Structures are given as C-alpha cells and as structure tokens.
C-alpha cells in the first residue's frame, strides 16, 4: 500500500511540476519576444536597408554594363581620372565585392580613400562615408555641419542638394 501511495504521489508531484513548467516556459518566450521587438524591428530595418543598397548597386552596375570586377574597376578609373573620387571609391568597392582577391581594386580603393581624406574636410568626408553606406540622414547632418563651418564649400552644398532630392 505504501508503494502504491508513493507512486501516486510521485506521479501527482511530477504532473504538478511539469505542467506549470511547460506553461511558464511558453509565457517566458512570449515575454521575451515582446521585450525584443525593438531589436527585431532594427534587424528588419537593416534587412530592408541592405536590400535597398544592393538594389542601388545593381542599378548603377546595369547603367555601366558592369559584369565583372574588371568592368567595375574601369568605371572607377573613369571617375578617378575626372577627379570624382567619391564615385571612384564606390566602383572600386563594387570591384572588390565582385572579386575579393582583386589586389588592384584594393590598391586603387585605398589610394582613392587616402586622396579623399587629404582633400576633404572631416565633416564632408564623414558625410560621404555615411552616404556610401546608405545612411542619408546622417550624411545630411554631416553636410550641414560642414556648411556651417565652411560656408564657401560649394561641393558640400551640391552634395547636400543631391542627397535631399533623392
């Protein structure tokens, strides 16, 4: 009789302990999910942002009939020769994405970045970094700061108008 009572009590004890534990874990998951919605929103925004950047890159590649890393480098070289370093950097980055082992693209990218750093004020340089990453609002903020510091910087005004009109 004692053994059967012990078994019954053990079964009841386990049923009491396991059923609420399963229910508790479900509630914990729901609470956890609600606490993390901000992170989920940020992840979704980053996915949308990445898609937008990739779409913009694809459109610019179609515009220049870029099929491989060498084609992207040629376009970058055209911009580099014209002195449009920001665009040259963009196409060197595409060349590197298409062929990460392309040493010439890496060298030209580094060279163009160094030239950009030397010739541009810090706010303008930072704005271009943000703009290349698709962070338009931050780029606009940096361009406004640049114009406040250097009101004669026409390049910053032109870029600001270009970004705001997109």
C-alpha positions in Angstrom: 0.0 0.0 0.0 2.8 2.4 0.8 4.5 1.7 -2.5 1.3 2.4 -4.5 0.8 5.6 -2.5 4.4 6.6 -3.2 3.9 6.1 -6.9 0.6 8.0 -6.9 2.3 10.9 -5.1 5.3 10.9 -7.4 3.0 11.0 -10.5 0.9 13.8 -9.0 4.1 15.7 -8.0 5.6 15.3 -11.5 2.3 16.3 -13.1 2.1 19.4 -10.9 5.8 20.4 -11.6 5.9 19.7 -15.3 2.6 21.2 -16.4 3.2 24.6 -14.9 6.9 24.5 -16.1 5.7 24.0 -19.7 3.2 26.8 -19.3 5.8 29.0 -17.7 8.3 28.5 -20.5 5.6 29.5 -23.0 4.9 32.7 -21.1 8.6 33.4 -20.8 9.0 33.0 -24.6 6.1 35.4 -25.2 7.5 37.9 -22.8 11.0 37.5 -24.3 9.6 38.1 -27.7 7.8 41.2 -26.6 10.9 42.6 -24.9 13.0 42.1 -28.0 10.6 43.7 -30.6 12.9 46.7 -30.8 15.8 44.5 -31.8 13.6 42.7 -34.3 12.5 46.0 -35.8 16.1 47.0 -36.1 17.0 43.7 -37.8 14.1 44.2 -40.2 15.2 47.7 -40.9 18.8 46.5 -41.6 17.5 43.8 -44.0 15.4 46.5 -45.8 18.4 48.8 -45.8 20.8 46.1 -47.2 18.2 45.3 -49.9 18.0 49.0 -50.8 21.8 49.3 -51.1 22.0 46.1 -53.2 19.3 47.4 -55.4 21.0 50.7 -55.9 24.3 48.9 -56.7 22.6 46.7 -59.2 21.0 49.7 -60.9 24.3 51.5 -61.2 26.0 48.4 -62.5 23.3 48.0 -65.2 23.8 51.6 -66.1 27.5 51.0 -66.9 27.1 47.4 -68.1 29.3 46.0 -65.4 29.6 42.3 -65.5 32.8 41.6 -63.5 35.4 43.1 -61.3 37.5 44.5 -64.2 34.5 46.3 -65.6 33.8 48.0 -62.2 37.5 49.0 -62.0 37.3 50.6 -65.4 34.3 52.7 -64.4 36.1 53.6 -61.1 39.1 54.6 -63.1 37.0 56.9 -65.3 35.7 58.7 -62.2 39.1 58.8 -60.6 40.6 60.5 -63.7 37.8 63.0 -63.7 38.6 63.8 -60.0 35.2 62.4 -58.8 36.8 60.4 -56.0 33.5 59.5 -54.2 32.2 57.8 -57.3 35.5 56.1 -58.0 35.5 54.7 -54.4 32.0 53.4 -54.9 33.0 51.5 -58.1 36.2 50.2 -56.5 34.1 48.8 -53.7 31.9 47.0 -56.3 35.0 45.6 -57.9 36.2 44.3 -54.6 32.7 42.8 -53.8 32.7 41.0 -57.2 36.2 39.7 -56.7 37.6 40.0 -53.2 41.0 38.7 -54.5 41.4 41.6 -56.9 44.6 43.2 -55.5 44.5 46.1 -58.0 41.0 47.1 -56.9 42.1 47.0 -53.2 45.1 49.2 -54.0 43.1 51.7 -56.0 40.4 51.8 -53.4 43.0 52.6 -50.7 44.6 55.2 -52.9 41.3 56.9 -53.6 40.3 56.8 -49.9 43.6 58.5 -48.9 43.1 61.2 -51.6 39.6 61.8 -50.3 40.8 62.1 -46.7 43.5 64.5 -47.6 41.5 66.8 -49.8 38.2 66.9 -48.0 37.2 68.4 -44.6 36.4 66.0 -41.9 32.6 66.6 -41.9 32.4 66.2 -45.7 34.5 63.0 -45.5 32.3 61.6 -42.8 29.1 62.6 -44.8 30.5 60.6 -47.8 31.1 57.6 -45.6 27.5 57.7 -44.4 26.2 58.3 -47.9 28.1 55.3 -49.3 26.5 53.2 -46.6 23.1 54.5 -47.4 22.7 56.4 -44.2 21.3 59.5 -45.9 20.1 61.3 -42.7 23.5 61.1 -41.1 25.1 62.2 -44.3 22.8 65.3 -44.4 23.6 66.1 -40.8 27.4 66.0 -41.5 27.0 68.1 -44.7 25.0 70.7 -42.8 27.8 70.8 -40.1 30.4 71.2 -42.9 28.5 74.1 -44.5 28.2 75.8 -41.1 32.0 75.5 -40.6 32.9 76.3 -44.3 30.1 78.3 -45.9 32.1 78.6 -49.1 32.2 74.8 -49.6 30.2 74.5 -52.9 30.9 70.8 -53.2 29.1 70.2 -49.8 26.1 72.3 -50.9 25.8 70.4 -54.2 26.0 67.0 -52.5 23.5 68.1 -49.8 21.0 69.2 -52.6 21.7 65.9 -54.4 21.0 63.8 -51.4 17.9 65.7 -50.2 16.4 65.5 -53.7 16.6 61.6 -53.7 
